């Protein structure tokens, strides 16, 4: 009998579509209250997920979806990192 691996499902804060955790980027609120991209997906702190698609990044920026989800201000450096 083959083993099944289960991938957790998360929701993009911009388009509200569900996707596998590995296909999304996690942004985390750090201990000092700033936001940072979590490359490992395991950093401590409040997290929010976003598609890597530039249109989702733009929607999140315009609607301040990440700011609201993280309850923190997302810096221009984080937006630049998400945009690339």
C-alpha positions in Angstrom: 0.0 0.0 0.0 1.6 3.3 -1.1 2.1 6.0 1.5 0.4 9.3 1.0 1.9 12.6 1.9 -0.4 15.4 3.0 0.5 19.0 2.2 -1.2 21.6 4.4 -3.5 24.0 2.7 -3.3 27.7 3.3 -5.2 30.7 1.9 -3.6 33.6 0.0 -4.4 36.9 1.7 -4.8 38.7 -1.6 -7.0 36.5 -3.8 -8.4 34.3 -1.0 -7.7 31.1 -3.0 -6.6 28.1 -1.2 -3.3 26.4 -2.2 -0.7 24.1 -0.9 1.6 25.6 1.7 4.7 25.0 -0.5 3.3 27.0 -3.4 2.8 30.1 -1.3 5.2 32.6 0.3 5.0 33.1 4.0 5.5 36.5 5.5 5.9 36.6 9.3 5.7 39.3 11.9 8.9 39.2 13.9 9.3 39.8 17.6 10.1 43.5 17.1 6.9 44.0 15.2 8.3 44.3 11.7 7.5 42.0 8.8 9.9 39.7 7.0 9.7 37.0 4.3 10.0 33.6 5.9 11.9 31.5 3.4 11.8 28.3 5.5 8.1 28.5 6.4 9.0 27.7 10.0 9.9 31.0 11.6 8.2 31.9 14.9 5.5 34.6 14.8 2.2 35.5 13.2 2.3 34.5 9.5 0.3 35.3 6.4 0.5 33.5 3.0 0.7 35.0 -0.5 0.9 33.5 -4.0 4.2 34.2 -5.7 2.2 35.7 -8.6 2.9 39.4 -9.2 -0.9 40.1 -9.5 -1.5 38.7 -6.0 1.4 40.8 -4.6 0.0 43.9 -6.2 -3.5 43.2 -4.8 -2.1 42.6 -1.3 -0.2 45.9 -1.5 -3.2 48.0 -2.7 -5.6 46.5 -0.2 -3.0 46.4 2.6 -3.9 42.7 3.1 -0.6 41.7 4.5 -0.5 44.7 6.9 -4.0 43.7 8.2 -3.3 40.0 8.5 0.0 40.5 10.3 -1.2 43.5 12.3 2.1 45.2 11.4 3.4 47.6 8.7 5.1 45.8 5.8 8.2 47.7 4.7 9.2 48.6 1.2 12.1 46.1 1.4 9.7 43.3 2.0 7.5 44.4 -0.9 10.6 44.5 -3.1 11.6 41.0 -2.0 8.1 39.7 -2.8 8.0 41.4 -6.1 11.2 39.8 -7.4 
